[in-house]
Amino acid sequence: MERTLGWYAHRTQFGPGARVDSSGNVFHADAQGHQDGGWHGRRRQLVRMTAAFGLAAAGTAVGTLAAINRRSRLER
């Protein structure tokens, strides 16, 4: 694994030739001015958290019902 990662790092980081200088987009936005990806705000986070808590609650309910059902069968 170390040999493979070493080869990959050497090839991608120290690849052939020097790169052409460019202004980049670190300090200046591109000409179109649109944004892809990134943070989607509180609404998306709220949806994800609600879904996660809902799945956790559903799993807990199913597990509890299964345990109650098993206990009632063992008592018979």
Distance bins in CASP14 RR format, pairs under 12 A and 6 or more apart:
PFRMAT RR
TARGET T0000
AUTHOR 0000-0000-0000
RMODE 2
METHOD distances of the structure
MODEL  1
1 7 0 0 0 0 0 1 0 0 0 0 0
1 8 0 0 0 0 0 1 0 0 0 0 0
2 8 0 0 0 0 0 1 0 0 0 0 0
2 9 0 0 0 0 0 1 0 0 0 0 0
3 9 0 0 0 0 0 1 0 0 0 0 0
3 10 0 0 0 0 0 1 0 0 0 0 0
4 10 0 0 0 0 0 1 0 0 0 0 0
4 11 0 0 0 0 0 1 0 0 0 0 0
5 11 0 0 0 0 0 1 0 0 0 0 0
5 12 0 0 0 0 0 1 0 0 0 0 0
5 13 0 0 0 0 0 1 0 0 0 0 0
6 12 0 0 0 0 1 0 0 0 0 0 0
6 13 0 0 0 0 1 0 0 0 0 0 0
6 14 0 0 0 0 0 1 0 0 0 0 0
7 13 0 0 0 0 0 1 0 0 0 0 0
7 14 0 0 0 0 0 1 0 0 0 0 0
7 15 0 0 0 0 0 1 0 0 0 0 0
8 14 0 0 0 0 0 1 0 0 0 0 0
8 15 0 0 0 0 0 1 0 0 0 0 0
9 15 0 0 0 0 0 1 0 0 0 0 0
10 16 0 0 0 0 0 1 0 0 0 0 0
13 19 0 0 0 0 0 1 0 0 0 0 0
22 28 0 0 0 0 0 1 0 0 0 0 0
22 30 0 0 0 0 0 1 0 0 0 0 0
23 29 0 0 0 0 0 1 0 0 0 0 0
23 30 0 0 0 0 0 1 0 0 0 0 0
23 31 0 0 0 0 0 1 0 0 0 0 0
24 30 0 0 0 0 1 0 0 0 0 0 0
24 31 0 0 0 0 0 1 0 0 0 0 0
25 31 0 0 0 0 0 1 0 0 0 0 0
25 32 0 0 0 0 0 1 0 0 0 0 0
25 33 0 0 0 0 1 0 0 0 0 0 0
25 34 0 0 0 0 0 1 0 0 0 0 0
25 35 0 0 0 0 0 1 0 0 0 0 0
25 36 0 0 0 0 0 1 0 0 0 0 0
29 35 0 0 0 0 1 0 0 0 0 0 0
30 36 0 0 0 0 0 1 0 0 0 0 0
37 44 0 0 0 0 0 1 0 0 0 0 0
38 44 0 0 0 0 0 1 0 0 0 0 0
39 45 0 0 0 0 1 0 0 0 0 0 0
40 46 0 0 0 0 0 1 0 0 0 0 0
40 47 0 0 0 0 1 0 0 0 0 0 0
40 48 0 0 0 0 1 0 0 0 0 0 0
41 47 0 0 0 0 0 1 0 0 0 0 0
41 48 0 0 0 0 0 1 0 0 0 0 0
42 48 0 0 0 0 0 1 0 0 0 0 0
42 49 0 0 0 0 1 0 0 0 0 0 0
43 49 0 0 0 0 0 1 0 0 0 0 0
43 50 0 0 0 0 0 1 0 0 0 0 0
44 50 0 0 0 0 0 1 0 0 0 0 0
44 51 0 0 0 0 0 1 0 0 0 0 0
45 51 0 0 0 0 0 1 0 0 0 0 0
45 52 0 0 0 0 0 1 0 0 0 0 0
46 52 0 0 0 0 0 1 0 0 0 0 0
46 53 0 0 0 0 0 1 0 0 0 0 0
47 53 0 0 0 0 0 1 0 0 0 0 0
47 54 0 0 0 0 0 1 0 0 0 0 0
48 54 0 0 0 0 0 1 0 0 0 0 0
48 55 0 0 0 0 0 1 0 0 0 0 0
49 55 0 0 0 0 0 1 0 0 0 0 0
49 56 0 0 0 0 0 1 0 0 0 0 0
50 56 0 0 0 0 0 1 0 0 0 0 0
50 57 0 0 0 0 0 1 0 0 0 0 0
51 57 0 0 0 0 0 1 0 0 0 0 0
51 58 0 0 0 0 0 1 0 0 0 0 0
52 58 0 0 0 0 0 1 0 0 0 0 0
52 59 0 0 0 0 0 1 0 0 0 0 0
53 59 0 0 0 0 0 1 0 0 0 0 0
53 60 0 0 0 0 0 1 0 0 0 0 0
54 60 0 0 0 0 1 0 0 0 0 0 0
54 61 0 0 0 0 1 0 0 0 0 0 0
54 62 0 0 0 0 0 1 0 0 0 0 0
55 61 0 0 0 0 0 1 0 0 0 0 0
55 62 0 0 0 0 0 1 0 0 0 0 0
56 62 0 0 0 0 0 1 0 0 0 0 0
56 63 0 0 0 0 0 1 0 0 0 0 0
57 63 0 0 0 0 0 1 0 0 0 0 0
57 64 0 0 0 0 0 1 0 0 0 0 0
58 64 0 0 0 0 0 1 0 0 0 0 0
58 65 0 0 0 0 0 1 0 0 0 0 0
59 65 0 0 0 0 1 0 0 0 0 0 0
59 66 0 0 0 0 1 0 0 0 0 0 0
59 67 0 0 0 0 0 1 0 0 0 0 0
60 66 0 0 0 0 0 1 0 0 0 0 0
60 67 0 0 0 0 0 1 0 0 0 0 0
61 67 0 0 0 0 0 1 0 0 0 0 0
61 68 0 0 0 0 0 1 0 0 0 0 0
62 68 0 0 0 0 0 1 0 0 0 0 0
62 69 0 0 0 0 0 1 0 0 0 0 0
63 69 0 0 0 0 1 0 0 0 0 0 0
63 70 0 0 0 0 1 0 0 0 0 0 0
63 71 0 0 0 0 0 1 0 0 0 0 0
64 70 0 0 0 0 0 1 0 0 0 0 0
64 71 0 0 0 0 0 1 0 0 0 0 0
65 71 0 0 0 0 0 1 0 0 0 0 0
65 72 0 0 0 0 0 1 0 0 0 0 0
66 72 0 0 0 0 0 1 0 0 0 0 0
66 73 0 0 0 0 0 1 0 0 0 0 0
67 73 0 0 0 0 0 1 0 0 0 0 0
67 74 0 0 0 0 0 1 0 0 0 0 0
68 74 0 0 0 0 0 1 0 0 0 0 0
68 75 0 0 0 0 0 1 0 0 0 0 0
69 75 0 0 0 0 0 1 0 0 0 0 0
69 76 0 0 0 0 0 1 0 0 0 0 0
70 76 0 0 0 0 0 1 0 0 0 0 0
END
